[in-house]
Amino acid sequence: MLPRLKKRAEFLMANKAPYQARGGVVIQARKRDDGTDAIRLGFTATKKIGGATLRNRAKRRLREAARLLTPEYGRAGHDYVFIARATTLERDWQGLLDDVKRALIRLSPKD
């Protein structure tokens, strides 16, 4: 299990970072300068998505996609914030995985 972002200040710092928007998700990536290699994840869904039940379902889908793909495509020492979009719930599972994978690859720093 990857560490989670929980404090509002952590989400606000990631808000100023580079991001990638795909069909079913927006991912913000912020490089931390705290000397640790941990990848931390945060998840959010606005009320535009719907009621609490729909927002929770969207975040569950994003958490599972992040669990599967972030260890391989995420970068050590970064915070990632996954933001649900209106299409997150409608997107088929493979399409959502492709969106997350492409966004994570694009957010990877050029070595």
Order of alpha helices (4+ residues) and beta strands (2+ residues): alpha-beta-beta-beta-alpha-beta-alpha
